[in-house]
Amino acid sequence: MNQRSRLMTRVLCSCFAALLLVLASAAPAWAQYALPPLPYPAEALEPAIDATTMTIHHDRHHAAYVANLNGQIKANPQLAKLSLDDLQGQISRFPLAVRNNGGGHWNHTQFWAVMAPAGEGGAPSPELLAAIEASFGSLETMQTRFSQAAAARFGSGWAWLIRTEDGGLAVTSTANQDNPLMDLPEIERGTPLLGLDVWEHAYYLNYQNRRPDYITAWWDLVNWNEVNRRYAAAAA
């Protein structure tokens, strides 16, 4: 290859690389949804949640929701333009497969974030505690109502502490992989501050059918620092 040919090759390679950069920067960051890593080692939540359950829950169940949601993009190309948060508020526009997998991805992403190893989750901030006391009377009353909602959810679903549109707090629950952000008539809407997964795969290896025991143990894992952050963002 002579010098002229080598020069032309370098120019063409440079142009191709520049084109790739332009295309990459033009594509939305959420063109493909991604599985977030756990924010702590799989064994970090023991003994309340064992490492095997955490690994299966994250690496298989959550990963399947992400893969299935990405599999819906071809049939629903508007998904490529929506962040995961934005998708929840427009979920009624999409087929059930998007609702189930989009909700599953969002719900689990928040679930990992609102947990921390026992003793590392902090406590409710003064602002959050005041809001809890205004809405429920006490932190203990809120926790009791939340636990009751989680235990009473028939079949699979979630329990939630939410900030409602009027600025108050409420406890609610949803079936399957629905959440309070979704624009669905059967859902009490609000900003989720804390969500607990009560699907059997979240607890069955350790607790079998003893869901109330799982719920009681889970309170030691609540990452109040993250809940405080979510409340401050919602209040702002």
N, C-alpha and C positions, 0 to 999 in steps of 0.2 A: 504494500500500500504506500503510495507516494505521499509527500507532505500535504498536497492539496486535498487528497482524499481523507487523510487523517484530520485535517482542519474541518472539512465538511461534516465528518462523523461527529466530532466534538460539538459543533454548532447544533446539529440535529439532536444530539443527546441533551444538550442544555435546553433547547426549546421544548423537548418532550418533558423534561423534568419540571420546567416552569409551568407547562400546561397541567401536569398532575397537581402541582401546588394550587393552581387557580381553581381546578375542579374540586379539590379537597376543601378549600376555604369556602367555596360557594355552596357545598352540600351542608344541610343542617346537621348539627352535632348529634341529633337524635334520629338520624335516618335509619339507624339500627339500634334497637334497645339492647342494653348490656346488663349482665349480671354483676351487681356490685359484690366485692369481697366482704366476708364477715369482718366487722371492725375489731375483732378479738379472736384468739384461738378457739377452735371448736370446743375444747375442754374447759374454757374459762368460766362457763356458767354452771359447772357442776358444784354441788350435787343436785341442784334443782332441775337442770336440764343436762342430760349426759351428752358426751361428745359424739356418740354414734347417732343419736337423734338429731343433733345439730348438723352433722355432716350430711346425713340423708336428706334432711329438711332443706338445707341450702343447696347442696350440690345436685340433688335430683329433682325435688319438687319445685323449688324456686327456679332452677335452671330450665325446667320444662315449660314453665309459664313464659319465660323470656323467649325461648326458642319458638314456642307456639305463637306468641304475639308477633315475632318477626316473620313467621310463616304467613301471617295475615296481610302483610304489607302489599304483596303483589295484587291481591284481590281488592284491597282497600288502600289505594295509593296515597290518600290523604293522611294516613297514619304517619307517613314519612315526614310530614310537616308539623307534627304535634309532639310536644314534650310529654313525658309520662304524666306530669301533673295536669297539663291542659287536657289530655285525653279523658281523664276521669269526669270532668265537667261537661263533656260532649259524648259520653258513652252511649246515650240513647240513639245516636245516629248510626251506630255500628251493629253488626250481627252479634249473636250471643257468644261466639268464640272470642271476639275481641273483648267483650265485657268480662268474660271469665278469666282470660289470660292477662288482659290489661289490669284488671283489678287484682289478680293474684300477684303480678309483678309489683304494683304499687304497695299493696298491703304488706308483702314480705319485706320490701325495702325499708318501710318504716318500722317493721317489727324488729329487725336486727338493730336499728338505730336506737330504739327506746328501751333496749336492755343493756346492762353492763354487769360485770362481775360483782358479786355480792360485796357490799361495803364501798363500792366505787361510784355509785349512781347519784350521790348527793342527796339533797332534800328539796321539797318544793320551795321556790323563791317566795319572798314576802308577797309579791304581787299575785302569783298563782295561788298561794295559800289563801289570800284574802278573797279571791274569786271563788275558790272552792267553798270557803265558809259562807260566802254570800248566797251561793246556789244550793248548798247541801247542809249547811249548819256546821259541819266539821269534816276534816280529812277522813276520819274513820267512817263516817256515814257515807261519804262518796265511795270509799273502797268497798264497803258492804254492798252498796247498790251495784257497783261495777261487777263485783264477784257474782252477785245474784244474776245479773244479765248474762254473764259468761256461762254460768252453770245452767241457766234456763234455755239457752239457745238450742233449739231442737236440731239434731243432726250437726252439720258442719257450718262454721261461720266464725264471727268475730264479735268481740265486745269493744266498745269505744268510749272514751271521754272526749267530748267535742266542745268547741266554742261555737255557740249559735250566732245567728245573724244579729241578734239584739245585744250581743256582748256577754251573755250569761254562759254558764256551763251546763252540760247535760250528759247523762249516760244513755247510750243506746246500743243496739246490736244489729248486725246484718247477717244475712244468709250467704253461704258459699263464699265467693270472693268479692262481694259487693262492699262498698265503703261509703261513708257519709259525704264524700265529694261528688258522687255520681248524681246526674240529673235524672233521677228515676222517681216516679210518684210514690212508691212504697217505702222510700228511704227518708229518715229524718236527717236533713242536710245540716252540715256544719263543717268546721275545720277540725280534723282529727288531731288531738294532742297526744293520745295514748291508745294503742290498739293491741288487743290480745287475741292470738290465734287459738281457737278451740276446735280446730280440725283434729281428728284422732291421731293423724301422723305427727302432730306437734308434741304429743305426750305419751303415746300408747306403750312404748317400750318400757318405760319406768312405772307408769301409773295405771296401765290397762284401762278399765272403765271408771277409775277414780278421778274423774275430771275435777271435782272440788279440791282434791289434794294438790293437783297440778296448779290450780289457780292460787291457792294459798302460798305454795312455794314460790310462785312466779313473782309475787309482790317484793320479794327480797332482791329481785333482779332489775327492778324498774330504774331506768336511767333518768332520774328527775332533772338532771342537767339538760338533757335533750328535750324533755317535756317543757321545761322552763323556756328554752330557746323557741320552741314552737309556739308557746303561748305568747311570748313577747312579739314574735313576728306577726301572729294573727291579730293581736291587739293594736299593733302599729298600722 
